[in-house]
């Protein structure tokens, strides 16, 4: 049973009492990510996520880690396109201390010029690391194709130039603007009392003044022709990402797209894994996934491929996409895909951390908490015909975007471009 309380200043608290667990997972969610940044401060949300660990009004940098890890807990954070989350998992009896540490570092950080300069070096190394890892860099290239000239199409960590110029005042301003009560969700799952959690949050964060939520630049999805991007890099394996615009977080067709993704490339019995890896030995890794954002979405296939077999691999992928559009998914395959998706969902929600992430993200992005039963009901409604309709809409050749990182030859570039422009 999920419970929700909204404080007078707009801060939302959501909990799920999992009595049979011995742990508690806490998440402090802020409804801000890379898409909310101006070009001048690109990477600010991610930089801020790093800097709050450097110390707060009440706790030194070392104390933040020691007070959580010292009781057997784990502490971390992440930044995405639309959210930032700071989280911890601890034995249930340490809830009070852990929440105090998390809340203090997130909402009362020091953000000193000295710490900003020190962490800047770390983030610049992180940017270089992602550029050195082709399986990640290819995703950056794909984002640029999907959302050109838009914050979603620009790197989440920022660039060497923007991070080098970021000041402590820039981060203070970003914090003050976006870390506001109406933009905050505290989600807690595990062995807990909702009333106790509400009291803790109210005592620590109830006096923060309410302020208006900041909007974001909407996406223009007028793609009329396929696009390709190649990045030449002397490596042993080609990395490709083929992406298409999907559905936003309120579009019910996203359920059918999730199922399509499982059937096409979601596990080892999926079509792409069997055709590309098992039958032909063209790739070591291949898979598909879908993602829903506020006003847009993404469906993507990614693979690590033998350098000489990139063209053949893309040809097989395009053939499978065409088959998904022209032939109805088989009854057994459909049932297996649905059972796999629901089974993975069920298994994930046994853990307090995964459950905290589930209800927290739902609340901060859509201001709702869908029960597992309600989500299962949505997936059960999806038919084979729904998957066929969604396939025709999303897997449209005009919407294809292909990014490749590796030692691509001129002839491979031409063949791949031709494949995408004329279809398989």
N, C-alpha and C positions, 0 to 999 in steps of 0.2 A: 504493500500500500504506500503510494507516494503522498507526501504532505508538502504543502507550500504555504509560506507566510511572506507577505510583502511589508516591509517596514515603512513608516511614514515618509522617509526620504526616498523611497522607490526601490531600495535594495531588495532583491528577491532571495529567499532561502528555500531550498528544496531538499528533502531528505527521504531516505528509504531505510526503514528499520529491518536489518537482516539479523535477527536475534541469534541464529545458529552460528554466526561467524564470531571470531575472536578479534577481528581487525576492524578498523575504521579507515575509510579513504575520504579525504577532504579535497575539494577543488575550489579555488577562487577564480572565477571566470570573468573576463572583461570583454565586452563586445567590440573589440577593436583588433585589426590585423593589418596586413600589408596594403589592402585596397583602400584604407582610410588615409593614406599618407600622400602628402604633396611630393612632387619630384625632388624638391630641395632637401627634404629629410627622408628620402627613401631608405628604409631599413630601421626607422625609429622605433617601431613596435618591437622588433626583434632585439634591438640594442637595449631598450628599456627592460625587456624580459631578462637580459643578462645582468644589467646594472643593479637591479633591486637586491640581488644576492650579495652585493658588496657591503651591505650594512644598512640598518634602519635607525630611527630615533632611539629605539630601546635596545636593539641587539647589534653586536659587532658581526662582521662577516663570519668569523670562526664559530661564534655562538649559534648562528642560524643553522649551520650544518650539524654542530655537535648536539644541540638540544633535540633534534629529530633523529639523526643517525645514532646518537648515544642511547636511545631507548629501543633500538632495533628497527627504526623506521626508515623509509626511503623518501627522498625529496627531489622534485624536478619541476620542469616547466616546458611549455612549447608555445610557439607562435604560428598561426596559420593565416590564411587570407583574410579571415573575418573574426577570429577570436585569439585571445591570449589566455592561457590557463596555467596557474601555479598550483601544484598538487603534492599531497603527501599521503602515504599509507603507513599506519602505525598500530601497535596494539591498542585496543579500545580504551584502556585506562589512561592513556596519554593524550586524549582528545583536547583537553583544555589548554595545556601548554603548547601543543602543536598548532592549534588554531591561532593562538596569540602570536606565535613566531611568524606564521604564514601571513596573517593579517597585517602585522606591523611592517614586515619587509615590503609587502605589496602596496600598502596604502600610505605608509610613512617612510619612504626610502630617503636616504641622504643625498644621493646623486651628486657627489663631489667632483670637481674638475679633475682631481688627481685620479680617482677611480675610473672616471670616464676615459681618460688618456690611457690608463693601463688596460682597460677592457677593450678599447679600440683595437689594440694590437692583436688581441685574441680573436676578435670578430674578423679582422682583415685576413688572419690565417684561416679562419673558417671559410671565408669566401673563396680563397685560393684552393682550399681542400675540395670544395664542391666543384670547382672548375676542373680539378684534377680527376674527379670521379665521373666518368662518362655516363654512368647509369643515372646520375642525378642531373648532370649538366644538360642532358638531352631533354629532360622535363622542363628546364628553364626555356630552352629553345622552343619547345612546343607551346608553352604558355604565351610566348611572344607572337606565335602564329595565330593562336586562338583569340587573343584579346590584344591586338596591336594598338599602340598609343593609349593604353589604359593601364591603371595601376595593377590590375590582375595579370597583365602580361609582362610585368617587370619583376625582377628578382626580389624575393622576400627578405633576404639578408641585406639588401642595398648593394651599392657598388663601392669599389675602392674609393672613388671620388666622394660620394655622399657620406660614407662612414668616416672618411678622413676629416671631413669638415664639420661633422656633428659635434655640437657643444653641449655642455651640461645644461645650459639654459634651454636649448632646443628640447632636450629630454624632459626637463622640468615642465616646459609648456605643454608637451605632448601628454605627459602624465596628468597635468591639471585639467586638460581639455577632455580626455577620454576616460580616465579612471574616476568616473562619477557614479553615484549610487544607482541611478536609473539604468546604467549600463553594466551593472554588476550582478552576478549570481553566485551565491555560495551553495555548492552541492555537497552533500555528505551522505555516505552509505556505509552500513555496517551495524554493529551492536551499539545502538544509540537511543536517545529520547529526543524527539523533535523539539519538545518544549525547552530542553536543556540547550540544544544547539541554538535555538532562537535567542535565548537569553545571552549566550556567549557572543553571538553576532551583534545583538542590540547594544550590549555593553561596550564593545570595541568599535563598532562602525556606525551605530545609530545616530551619532551626532554629526556625521559628515553631511554637509549641506547638499540639497538636491540641486541639480543643474540640467539643462536640456541636453538630450542625446544628439550627437553630431551625425549628419547624414553622410552619404557616400556617392561617388560618381556612378551613375547607372551604365550598364553595358549596352552597346549597340551591336546586335547580332546579325547584321546584314552581310553574311558571307555568301557570295554568288559563284565562287570558283575555288578549286582546291589550291593549296599552297604547300611549298616544300622549303626546307632549310637544311643545308649541309654544313657541318663544321669538321674540317679536316684535322685529324689527330692521329699521330703514329702510334697506334695501340694494336693489341693482338686480337681484339674482338670488336665488331661493329655494334653500336647500340642504337636502337630505333624506338621511336614513340610515334604512334599514329593516333591522332585525337580528333574528336568531333564534338561540337557543342551539344550538350545534353539538356536536362530539365532542372528548373530551379527547385528550391526546397519545399515549395507549396504545391508543386505539380504532381498530381497522383500518378501520372505516367512514369514517375521515377521508380515505382515499385516494379513495373514490368521491365524497365531498363536494368535494374539490379539483377533480376532473374535472367535476362538475356546475357548479361555479363558473366554470370556463373556458368551458364551453358556454353558460352563461347570460349571463355578462358579463365574460369574461376578456380579450377582445381586440376588434379592430374588426370581426371577422366573427361575433361572438357575437350571440345572440338579442336581448338588450336593446339593444345598440348599434345593430343594424340596425332594430329596431322603433321604439325611442324617438327615436334621433337621425336616422338615415338616412331612414327612411320618413315620419316625422311631424314632425321638426324640433322636438321638445319640449325637448331638453336639449343643452347643449354637451358636458358630460361625464357619462358614466354607466358604472358598472362594478360588479363583484361580487368578493368575496374571502372566504376562510375562514381561521380561526386556531385552533390547538389549544393549550390550556393544561394545567396539571397535572391538574385535575379537572373541567374544563369546556371549552367551545369556543364559537366564534362563526361565523355565516355572515351576511354583510352585503352590501347593495346601497346604493350612494351615488350621488347625482346633483346637478348644478347645473342648475336649471330656471328657465325664464321664469316670472316672478311670476304671470302670469295662467293658466299652464298646469299648475300644481302638481297639481290634482285629476285632470286628464286623464292626466298622467304616472303618478301612483300607480295609476290604474285600469288602464293598459296594463301596468305592472309586475306587478300582482296577476294579470292575465290570463295573463301569461307564466309566472308561478309555478304557476298552476293547470294550464296546458298541460304543464309539466314533470312534474307529478304524475299526470296522466291519460293521457298518450301516451308511448310508448317513444321514446327518442332515436333518430334515424335512424342507419343504419350508417355512412354517409359523415361525417355530423356528429360522430359518436362517435369515429371514427378521426382526424379532423382535430383534435379537442379533445385527444385523447391524444398525438398527435404534437407538437402545439404545446407542451403541458406538458413533455413529456420533452425536447424540443428546447431550450426555455428553461432547463431544469435543466442540461442538458449544456453549453450556452454559458456559463452563469454560472460553472460550476465550472472553466472554463479559467483564470480569474483567481485569483491567490493570495489576494486579500482575500476574495472570495466563498467560496472553499474553506475558508479559516480560519473564517469565520462559520458555515459549514455544519457542520463537525466540532465546533467549540467549543460551539455551541448545543445540538447533540445530546447532547454529553457532560455539560454542566452541567444540562440539564433532565431527561434520561432515563438518564444514566449509560451511554450506548451510542454506538457509532459505526457507523452503517449505511453500507455502501459504496453507490456510485451503482448498481452492478449489482443489489444487494438491493432498493433503492428502485424501480428500473425494474421489477423482477420483481413487486413489490407492485402497481404501477400496471397492469402487463400482465394481472394476474389480474382486474381490475375489469371487470365485464360491463355491458351496457346495462340489464339487469334490476337489477343492484346500484344503479345510479344512480336507477332508478325507485323502489326501496325506500327509499333514503336521502331522496329528494325527498318521499315521503309522510310520512316521520318528521320531517324538519327543517322543511319548508315547510308546517307545520300552522298554520292560521289562528289557533289559540289561542295560538301561540308568537310571533306577530308583535309587533314593537315599532317604532314609527315616531317619529322625532325630526325636527322641521322648524325651521329658522332662517330668518327673513325677514319681510316685511311681510304676515303672514297675516291675512286678514280673518275676521270672525266666521262668515260663510257658508262660507268655505273650511275653517275648523276643523271646522264641523259636518259638511260633506260628507266630509272625510277621516276623521273619527271614525266616521261611519256606514259608510264603505267598509271600514274595518278591522273594525268590530264585526259587520257582516253578511256580509263577504267580497265578492269582486268579482262 
